[in-house]
Amino acid sequence: MMREFADLLDAFPTRAIPGTDFVASSDKSYAVYKEELEVTSCINTALGDRAFRGIALGENYFRLLGLNATAPRICEQK
């Protein structure tokens, strides 16, 4: 299932911006937050470079805000 979602994000790498209200909760411990972060970010390992930079590193957010910033190229080129 993760491969299908990663393929979708790779096909439309500029269409997603991650977000959560989980961190705004005052009744969550650091351990719970850490576990949630690990679960929700595991898909990042399956993304190609363009989708990873746009989604995980925030380049889509930079573009949305009109910032002149880019995320680094960190994935191996195929």
N, CA, C and O atoms as a MOPAC input file, in Angstrom:
PM7 MOZYME 1SCF
protein

 N      0.82800 1    -1.20300 1     0.00000 1
 C      0.00000 1     0.00000 1     0.00000 1
 C      0.86600 1     1.25900 1     0.00000 1
 O      0.53600 1     2.23000 1    -0.68100 1
 N      1.97300 1     1.25700 1     0.75600 1
 C      2.81400 1     2.44500 1     0.80800 1
 C      3.37500 1     2.76200 1    -0.57900 1
 O      3.48400 1     3.93300 1    -0.94200 1
 N      3.73200 1     1.73400 1    -1.36200 1
 C      4.28100 1     1.95700 1    -2.69800 1
 C      3.28600 1     2.71100 1    -3.58000 1
 O      3.67800 1     3.59300 1    -4.34400 1
 N      1.99600 1     2.36500 1    -3.47700 1
 C      0.98100 1     3.04400 1    -4.28400 1
 C      0.87800 1     4.52600 1    -3.91300 1
 O      0.75900 1     5.37900 1    -4.79200 1
 N      0.92200 1     4.83000 1    -2.61800 1
 C      0.87700 1     6.22500 1    -2.18200 1
 C      2.13900 1     6.97100 1    -2.61000 1
 O      2.06400 1     8.11700 1    -3.05300 1
 N      3.29200 1     6.32500 1    -2.47700 1
 C      4.54000 1     6.95700 1    -2.90000 1
 C      4.51900 1     7.21900 1    -4.40100 1
 O      4.96500 1     8.27400 1    -4.85200 1
 N      4.00200 1     6.26600 1    -5.18000 1
 C      3.90100 1     6.46500 1    -6.62500 1
 C      2.99400 1     7.64900 1    -6.95300 1
 O      3.29100 1     8.42700 1    -7.86000 1
 N      1.90100 1     7.78500 1    -6.22600 1
 C      0.99000 1     8.91300 1    -6.43700 1
 C      1.68900 1    10.23600 1    -6.12300 1
 O      1.58600 1    11.19300 1    -6.89000 1
 N      2.39400 1    10.28800 1    -5.00300 1
 C      3.11500 1    11.50800 1    -4.63000 1
 C      4.24100 1    11.80600 1    -5.61200 1
 O      4.49900 1    12.96700 1    -5.92700 1
 N      4.91200 1    10.76400 1    -6.09900 1
 C      5.95500 1    10.96800 1    -7.10300 1
 C      5.37400 1    11.48100 1    -8.42100 1
 O      6.01400 1    12.26100 1    -9.12700 1
 N      4.15300 1    11.03700 1    -8.74900 1
 C      3.50700 1    11.48300 1    -9.99000 1
 C      3.04800 1    12.94400 1    -9.90900 1
 O      2.98200 1    13.63900 1   -10.92300 1
 N      2.73300 1    13.39800 1    -8.69800 1
 C      2.25300 1    14.77400 1    -8.47800 1
 C      3.05000 1    15.40900 1    -7.33200 1
 O      2.48200 1    15.72900 1    -6.28700 1
 N      4.35100 1    15.59200 1    -7.52000 1
 C      5.21200 1    16.01400 1    -6.40800 1
 C      4.98100 1    17.42100 1    -5.88300 1
 O      5.44800 1    17.75600 1    -4.79400 1
 N      4.26900 1    18.24800 1    -6.63500 1
 C      4.04500 1    19.62600 1    -6.19300 1
 C      2.67500 1    19.81900 1    -5.55100 1
 O      2.30700 1    20.94800 1    -5.22600 1
 N      1.92500 1    18.76000 1    -5.36600 1
 C      0.53900 1    18.86100 1    -4.91400 1
 C      0.30700 1    18.53300 1    -3.44200 1
 O     -0.84300 1    18.47900 1    -3.00800 1
 N      1.35500 1    18.31500 1    -2.67200 1
 C      1.16000 1    17.93100 1    -1.27300 1
 C      2.00400 1    18.79900 1    -0.34500 1
 O      3.15300 1    19.12900 1    -0.64200 1
 N      1.41100 1    19.15400 1     0.77000 1
 C      2.10500 1    19.85200 1     1.85000 1
 C      1.72800 1    19.14100 1     3.13500 1
 O      0.55000 1    19.10100 1     3.49200 1
 N      2.70000 1    18.57800 1     3.83800 1
 C      2.36900 1    17.86600 1     5.06800 1
 C      1.95700 1    18.82700 1     6.17100 1
 O      2.38400 1    19.98100 1     6.20100 1
 N      1.13900 1    18.34500 1     7.05800 1
 C      0.71800 1    19.15200 1     8.19300 1
 C      0.03200 1    18.28100 1     9.21800 1
 O     -0.45300 1    17.19400 1     8.90400 1
 N     -0.00500 1    18.75800 1    10.42900 1
 C     -0.66000 1    18.00500 1    11.48400 1
 C     -1.05600 1    18.94000 1    12.61600 1
 O     -0.41100 1    19.96100 1    12.85300 1
 N     -2.10500 1    18.58100 1    13.29700 1
 C     -2.45800 1    19.30400 1    14.51500 1
 C     -2.00700 1    18.51000 1    15.73800 1
 O     -2.28000 1    18.89300 1    16.87500 1
 N     -1.31700 1    17.40800 1    15.49200 1
 C     -0.86100 1    16.54400 1    16.57800 1
 C      0.03900 1    17.29000 1    17.55700 1
 O     -0.08700 1    17.10500 1    18.76800 1
 N      0.93800 1    18.12300 1    17.05900 1
 C      1.87300 1    18.82700 1    17.94400 1
 C      1.18000 1    19.87500 1    18.79800 1
 O      1.72700 1    20.29700 1    19.81700 1
 N     -0.01200 1    20.30400 1    18.40300 1
 C     -0.73000 1    21.32100 1    19.16300 1
 C     -1.43100 1    20.75700 1    20.38600 1
 O     -1.98600 1    21.51200 1    21.18300 1
 N     -1.41400 1    19.45600 1    20.54200 1
 C     -2.09600 1    18.82700 1    21.66200 1
 C     -1.24400 1    18.89400 1    22.93200 1
 O     -0.09900 1    18.44400 1    22.94000 1
 N     -1.79700 1    19.44600 1    23.97800 1
 C     -1.04100 1    19.59900 1    25.22900 1
 C     -1.01200 1    18.33400 1    26.07600 1
 O     -0.27000 1    18.27100 1    27.05700 1
 N     -1.80300 1    17.32500 1    25.71900 1
 C     -1.83400 1    16.11500 1    26.54200 1
 C     -1.02400 1    14.96200 1    25.94900 1
 O     -1.18900 1    13.81600 1    26.36700 1
 N     -0.15000 1    15.25000 1    24.98100 1
 C      0.69700 1    14.22100 1    24.37600 1
 C      2.11100 1    14.35400 1    24.91600 1
 O      2.63800 1    15.45900 1    25.03900 1
 N      2.71700 1    13.22300 1    25.23600 1
 C      4.09600 1    13.23000 1    25.72300 1
 C      5.06500 1    13.23300 1    24.53800 1
 O      4.66900 1    13.00400 1    23.39500 1
 N      6.31800 1    13.49300 1    24.82900 1
 C      7.33600 1    13.45500 1    23.78500 1
 C      7.40700 1    12.06100 1    23.16000 1
 O      7.55900 1    11.94500 1    21.94400 1
 N      7.30200 1    11.02000 1    23.95300 1
 C      7.36900 1     9.65200 1    23.44100 1
 C      6.23300 1     9.37300 1    22.45100 1
 O      6.44800 1     8.73400 1    21.42200 1
 N      5.04900 1     9.84400 1    22.75900 1
 C      3.90800 1     9.66500 1    21.86500 1
 C      4.13100 1    10.46200 1    20.57800 1
 O      3.86800 1     9.96100 1    19.48500 1
 N      4.60800 1    11.68300 1    20.70300 1
 C      4.90400 1    12.50100 1    19.52200 1
 C      5.96300 1    11.83100 1    18.66000 1
 O      5.82000 1    11.78200 1    17.43900 1
 N      7.01700 1    11.31900 1    19.26800 1
 C      8.09600 1    10.65400 1    18.53400 1
 C      7.56400 1     9.45900 1    17.75500 1
 O      7.90600 1     9.27200 1    16.58700 1
 N      6.73900 1     8.66200 1    18.39400 1
 C      6.15900 1     7.49300 1    17.72400 1
 C      5.27900 1     7.92500 1    16.54000 1
 O      5.35600 1     7.33800 1    15.46100 1
 N      4.46300 1     8.92600 1    16.74400 1
 C      3.59400 1     9.42100 1    15.67300 1
 C      4.41400 1     9.96200 1    14.50500 1
 O      4.06900 1     9.73000 1    13.34700 1
 N      5.47800 1    10.67000 1    14.79500 1
 C      6.35100 1    11.20000 1    13.75600 1
 C      6.98400 1    10.06900 1    12.94400 1
 O      7.06900 1    10.15600 1    11.71900 1
 N      7.41900 1     9.02800 1    13.61100 1
 C      8.00400 1     7.88300 1    12.91300 1
 C      6.98300 1     7.20100 1    12.00500 1
 O      7.30700 1     6.82600 1    10.87800 1
 N      5.76200 1     7.04100 1    12.48800 1
 C      4.71200 1     6.38800 1    11.70100 1
 C      4.33100 1     7.22600 1    10.49100 1
 O      4.22000 1     6.70300 1     9.38200 1
 N      4.13300 1     8.51200 1    10.69500 1
 C      3.64800 1     9.35500 1     9.60000 1
 C      4.73900 1     9.72900 1     8.59900 1
 O      4.42300 1    10.13700 1     7.48100 1
 N      5.99400 1     9.60300 1     8.96600 1
 C      7.05600 1     9.98500 1     8.03700 1
 C      7.70500 1     8.80400 1     7.33400 1
 O      8.60600 1     9.00600 1     6.52000 1
 N      7.28400 1     7.59000 1     7.61600 1
 C      7.92700 1     6.42400 1     6.99800 1
 C      7.78600 1     6.42500 1     5.47900 1
 O      8.64400 1     5.87100 1     4.79100 1
 N      6.74300 1     7.02200 1     4.94300 1
 C      6.57800 1     7.06400 1     3.48600 1
 C      7.67600 1     7.86900 1     2.81300 1
 O      7.95600 1     7.65700 1     1.63300 1
 N      8.29900 1     8.78100 1     3.53300 1
 C      9.35000 1     9.60900 1     2.94600 1
 C     10.48700 1     8.77700 1     2.36800 1
 O     11.13200 1     9.19600 1     1.40700 1
 N     10.74000 1     7.60900 1     2.94100 1
 C     11.82700 1     6.75000 1     2.45200 1
 C     11.51900 1     6.15700 1     1.08300 1
 O     12.42600 1     5.68100 1     0.40000 1
 N     10.26000 1     6.17700 1     0.67500 1
 C      9.85900 1     5.59700 1    -0.61100 1
 C      9.70500 1     6.64300 1    -1.71000 1
 O      9.43700 1     6.29000 1    -2.85800 1
 N      9.86900 1     7.91500 1    -1.38200 1
 C      9.67500 1     8.97700 1    -2.36000 1
 C     10.91800 1     9.20700 1    -3.20400 1
 O     12.04300 1     9.00400 1    -2.74800 1
 N     10.69900 1     9.63200 1    -4.43600 1
 C     11.80100 1    10.06700 1    -5.28600 1
 C     12.29400 1    11.43300 1    -4.83400 1
 O     11.70000 1    12.05700 1    -3.95500 1
 N     13.38500 1    11.89400 1    -5.44100 1
 C     14.01400 1    13.14400 1    -5.01400 1
 C     13.07500 1    14.34500 1    -5.10100 1
 O     12.98600 1    15.12300 1    -4.15100 1
 N     12.37700 1    14.50800 1    -6.21600 1
 C     11.52900 1    15.69500 1    -6.37900 1
 C     10.40300 1    15.73600 1    -5.35000 1
 O     10.15700 1    16.77700 1    -4.74200 1
 N      9.72000 1    14.61400 1    -5.15400 1
 C      8.63400 1    14.57400 1    -4.16700 1
 C      9.18300 1    14.74100 1    -2.75200 1
 O      8.57600 1    15.42900 1    -1.93200 1
 N     10.31900 1    14.12100 1    -2.46000 1
 C     10.90000 1    14.24500 1    -1.12200 1
 C     11.26100 1    15.68900 1    -0.81600 1
 O     10.96300 1    16.19200 1     0.26800 1
 N     11.90400 1    16.35900 1    -1.77400 1
 C     12.28300 1    17.75800 1    -1.56400 1
 C     11.05200 1    18.63700 1    -1.40400 1
 O     11.02900 1    19.52700 1    -0.55400 1
 N     10.03000 1    18.39200 1    -2.21500 1
 C      8.83000 1    19.21000 1    -2.14900 1
 C      8.01400 1    18.99300 1    -0.89800 1
 O      7.52000 1    19.94600 1    -0.29600 1
 N      7.87000 1    17.72800 1    -0.50300 1
 C      6.98500 1    17.39300 1     0.61200 1
 C      7.74000 1    17.36700 1     1.93900 1
 O      7.42300 1    18.13300 1     2.84900 1
 N      8.73400 1    16.49200 1     2.05200 1
 C      9.42800 1    16.31100 1     3.33400 1
 C     10.31500 1    17.49700 1     3.70200 1
 O     10.41700 1    17.86000 1     4.87500 1
 N     10.95700 1    18.10200 1     2.70100 1
 C     11.86500 1    19.21400 1     2.99400 1
 C     11.22600 1    20.58700 1     2.82600 1
 O     11.87200 1    21.60400 1     3.07900 1
 N      9.96600 1    20.62800 1     2.40300 1
 C      9.21100 1    21.87100 1     2.43600 1
 C      9.25700 1    22.76000 1     1.21500 1
 O      8.77900 1    23.89300 1     1.27200 1
 N      9.82100 1    22.28800 1     0.09900 1
 C      9.90700 1    23.14700 1    -1.07400 1
 C      8.52700 1    23.55500 1    -1.59900 1
 O      8.36800 1    24.66300 1    -2.11000 1
 N      7.53200 1    22.67300 1    -1.48100 1
 C      6.17000 1    23.04400 1    -1.90100 1
 C      5.64300 1    24.19900 1    -1.05700 1
 O      4.96300 1    25.08900 1    -1.57000 1
 N      5.95100 1    24.18500 1     0.21300 1
 C      5.54300 1    25.26300 1     1.12400 1
 C      6.24400 1    26.57100 1     0.76000 1
 O      5.62700 1    27.63700 1     0.74500 1
 N      7.55200 1    26.47300 1     0.46400 1
 C      8.29100 1    27.67500 1     0.05800 1
 C      7.63100 1    28.30900 1    -1.16200 1
 O      7.42200 1    29.52100 1    -1.20600 1
 N      7.30400 1    27.47600 1    -2.15300 1
 C      6.69800 1    27.96600 1    -3.38800 1
 C      5.33500 1    28.59100 1    -3.11500 1
 O      5.01600 1    29.65000 1    -3.65600 1
 N      4.52700 1    27.93600 1    -2.27200 1
 C      3.20600 1    28.46000 1    -1.93400 1
 C      3.29800 1    29.85400 1    -1.32000 1
 O      2.47000 1    30.72100 1    -1.59900 1
 N      4.30100 1    30.05600 1    -0.49100 1
 C      4.48200 1    31.35600 1     0.16200 1
 C      5.24400 1    32.36000 1    -0.70200 1
 O      5.42300 1    33.51000 1    -0.30100 1
 N      5.68900 1    31.93500 1    -1.87600 1
 C      6.43000 1    32.84000 1    -2.74400 1
 C      7.84600 1    33.09700 1    -2.28100 1
 O      8.43800 1    34.11600 1    -2.63400 1
 N      8.40000 1    32.18500 1    -1.49300 1
 C      9.77100 1    32.34700 1    -1.00400 1
 C     10.76300 1    31.91700 1    -2.07600 1
 O     10.50200 1    30.97500 1    -2.82500 1
 N     11.86900 1    32.58600 1    -2.15000 1
 C     12.92100 1    32.23700 1    -3.09000 1
 C     13.88500 1    31.27300 1    -2.39600 1
 O     15.01700 1    31.63000 1    -2.07100 1
 N     13.41100 1    30.04500 1    -2.17800 1
 C     14.21700 1    29.04500 1    -1.48100 1
 C     13.97500 1    27.68700 1    -2.11600 1
 O     12.89200 1    27.42200 1    -2.63700 1
 N     14.97200 1    26.84000 1    -2.07100 1
 C     14.82600 1    25.48000 1    -2.57100 1
 C     15.40700 1    24.51600 1    -1.55700 1
 O     16.28700 1    24.85900 1    -0.76800 1
 N     14.89500 1    23.31700 1    -1.60100 1
 C     15.41000 1    22.26200 1    -0.73400 1
 C     16.60600 1    21.61000 1    -1.43200 1
 O     16.66800 1    21.59900 1    -2.66100 1
 N     17.54700 1    21.07200 1    -0.67100 1
 C     18.73300 1    20.45800 1    -1.29200 1
 C     18.38100 1    19.15600 1    -2.00000 1
 O     17.42000 1    18.48300 1    -1.62900 1
 N     19.15700 1    18.80400 1    -3.01500 1
 C     19.03300 1    17.51800 1    -3.67800 1
 C     19.79200 1    16.52800 1    -2.81200 1
 O     21.00800 1    16.64500 1    -2.66400 1
 N     19.09300 1    15.55400 1    -2.23800 1
 C     19.76600 1    14.62800 1    -1.34000 1
 C     19.60900 1    13.16400 1    -1.73400 1
 O     20.32400 1    12.31100 1    -1.21000 1
 N     18.70100 1    12.85900 1    -2.63300 1
 C     18.48400 1    11.47800 1    -3.04600 1
 C     19.41700 1    11.13200 1    -4.20600 1
 O     19.82800 1    12.00200 1    -4.97400 1
 N     19.73900 1     9.85300 1    -4.31400 1
 C     20.56600 1     9.41100 1    -5.42900 1
 C     19.79000 1     9.57500 1    -6.72800 1
 O     18.58500 1     9.32900 1    -6.77700 1
 N     20.47000 1     9.97900 1    -7.75200 1
 C     19.85300 1    10.10100 1    -9.07000 1
 C     19.82200 1     8.72700 1    -9.72800 1
 O     20.79500 1     7.97600 1    -9.66300 1
 N     18.70500 1     8.40900 1   -10.35700 1
 C     18.57600 1     7.09500 1   -11.02200 1
 C     18.84000 1     7.23000 1   -12.49500 1
 O     18.78000 1     6.24100 1   -13.22600 1

